[in-house]
Amino acid sequence: MSDTDIPGRVQAELTRLRAERQVFTAEQDRLKAKLADTEHELREATAAAAAPNESAEANQAVLNQELASQREELDVAKARLQALEAEVLLAHQQRDSLRAELKTCREERDKLRLALLDAELVVSAGVVDADILPGGEPSADRQRLLNAERLAAEMARELDATRRTVSWRVTAPLRVVRKKMDRP
């Protein structure tokens, strides 16, 4: 099914969730890059310091704190991403169940329309209740008659539509001439 079959509110929610997922993925990538840069700086700082001194230890402590905070941010971003993925999955499941329910409703609507049409035909034909079986269904002969009447009405509508076309009206004089020529 295409996105146009999805109701507007569900489609808007899916779009919002997709956008949030992209933002969180971009944030996760940014944090991973920042973490890699920090780790690289930490390695450079520890390699540059040949002898342990107070400034190197302070620098390392700052870098360790920074690294820890970035890891926490990364964990939060991962948790958000997992929550969004769960929401998207739930939205997909709800969409699928709504589509199934819509299909069922449409089938029921079509059945009711056919039943209404049959009832209108019965009423317009002035059918006596004796022709209807106890289950509410017309007898086989009555059903054939109803089908034939329905077909005749449909063919009459088509013929009427053909006679109302411009080409039918324009060629009317030619048909009159042909009829007169065919007569002996």
Secondary structure, 3 states (H helix, E strand, C coil): CCHHHCCHHHHHHHHHHHHHHHHHHHHHHHHHHHHHHHHHHHHHHHHHCCCCCHHHHHHHHHHHHHHHHHHHHHHHHHHHHHHHHHHHHHHHHHHHHHHHHHHHHHHHHHHHHHHHHHHHHHHHHCCCHHHECCCCCECHHHHHHHHHHHHHHHHHHHHHHHHCCHHHHHCHHHHHHHHHHHCC
